[in-house]
Structures are given as structure tokens and as C-alpha cells.
Amino acid sequence: MKLDAVVNDVTNIESITVSDAHNSPTSTAALKVGSTTLIVGDPITVELGYDGVTTKVFEGFVKQIDKTVPDNTLLITAQNIMIKAVEFFIASSTPDNPFTRFNISAEDLVEDLLDLADITNYVSDTSNFTFAIFNPMEINLISSFDICKTIADILAYSVWADRDGVAHFEDRRPNPMGGDSSIATIDSNTVYNIIGNTYRKSDRDLRNRIVVYGAPGITAVAEAESPHLPTGYRKTVVVASQWIDSQSMAQDAADFNLDKLNRLTEEVAVEVIGDPVYDARKVLTIDEDFTGVDGDWYIFSVEHKWSSAGYLTSMELRR
């Protein structure tokens, strides 16, 4: 098979690395090329594949261009559209008039915050979670992404942008969920593609006691025994936000996060012959002939590494 890479407005591509992760604010592309007409701020799209068949693995904006010597190549760094929210600092022109919302759903609030950063291609789940029921929600002196991430954390949601530049605010846990469809299968028929793998289980991220602090006088706790810890053993995390202004909201936040966090971290790190189908926040299936564990796995992080020497995809999978 012949390696192929398609990138707009560049020539003599020497290497490409595209990375993304469940917990990363943006996906990133780093390219080493011979020449380019791109300038900082220009849109850039990266496609990878074989034999003239390529798939988009990145869409974003050029953030930096470095010239290296003595080989006179250019290093291009780009990030996806969510960088606009990361870098949009909400600062009212008058301190007495901050960004303010009343009685607004979480998904509509995130939409409004992303719109401030000129991110308008947006999809969301229906959260049934309402902010500022009793008191106005005033936001100032924080980035658009940071406040969106805070809202997502309260609900045990995720906020990210996909390969097509669409922003998402959804109930997307870092593990396979009901209704997920597998995008690929790694089994005994494809094991020849496996370069290496490791497998582990850990209680590193397990939390079985959630404490929520809201507006003055509002607190909530959710806790449960874990089959992976001794009876009575508690690992605690705190969720705090002044915008949680009702007891029911606080309890929902505690319950949602307990459901998300009271579980082992089960991981497979795998490197395979490069395939652009693998994408962060998707689910794939592993046959037990490959690792001794079978079933569906969530692609927590992915890195596509392309050069004239070959194309490899590295992934951290979780469930």
C-alpha cells in the first residue's frame, strides 16, 4: 500500500502528528513540511490514508509556524476550533454589566458561551438541568471554555469539538455507554496489524464519595460502597459552584458524578498500523484473542503519526 497525506496549501510533507484525547481542550496537529503558503490564523485540514483514499483526521487553524535550520523545513502547529473558546476571555466592557443569564438550561448556556467565541456549529444532549432558577448567573473574567468545562463537570458531561469542527456538549463518559456503536474491530483476523499493547486495571480515578457545594446553605453528598475497595473505604471528590442554587440541582450533580466515577479505570494501550478511522471519543471492539480481554472499549486518546517511513496509530482505550 502507498501512504497518502493531503494537507491544503503545503508541499513536500515530511511528517504529520495529529493527537486528541477525551480530557484535552483541543486536538492538535504538528506538521513538518518543505514549504507552505499558510500563515498563522489560516484554516488547515489534514487527511491521511493509503492508495489515494484518505480520511480527514484534523480540521482547525494554524497557530504557529517555525522555520528550522539548516534543513530549511517548516514546522506548522495547529489546533481545532475549540481553541477559540479556550482563548476567548470573557471580560465585560463594564464590570457592572457582566455576561448574565436567568433560568437557562445547561445546554443553552453552553451554546451561548460558545457563541461568544464565534463557535456556532453546535450539538447537545438535553440535560434537564437548569441554572439560575432563583438567582442570576453572572460570568466574568474567565475563558469561555473554562466555564463550559465547569458546567460539563457539574453534570458529568463532556465538551469538545470533532474533526468536522462541530462543538459537542453531551453525556459522553470516558467509557462505553449504552447505545454506542463500534467503529472497528481488532481481532485474530487483524492481529498482524498490532505493533504492541499493554493492559492494566487501577482504582486511580475511582471516586465513591461526591460532595457538592453550591450557593450558601446548599450542599449534597452521594456515596456508595465500591466492589473494588474495602468496606467503608471512601475516595472523595468535591464539585463546587456558586451557580448550583437549588438542593435538587446539588443532589443531581452528586448522583451524576457518582455514577460516572465509581468504577475502575481499565485500560489498554495499543499501537497499530495507521488507520484514520480511529478517533477519540469513539468505541471499538477488541477480541480476546488479542489481549485476553474482549468487548467494547472507548478511545480515550489517539495519536496518528505519519511520515515517509510509515503510518502508526497509538491509542489509550478505556472501559
Secondary structure by P-SEA (a helix, b strand, c coil): cbbbbbbcccccccbbbbbbcccccbbbbbbbcccccccccbbbbbbbbcccbbbbcbbbbbcccccccccbbbbbbbbccccccccccccccccccccccccccaaaaaaaaaaaacccccccccccccccccbbbbbccccaaaaaaaaaaaacccccccccccccccccccccccccccccccccccccccccccccccccccccbbbbbccccbbbbbbbbbccccccbbbbbbbbbcccccaaaaaaaaaaaaaaccccbbbbbbbccccccccccbbbbbccccccccccccccbbbbbbcccbbbbbbbbcc
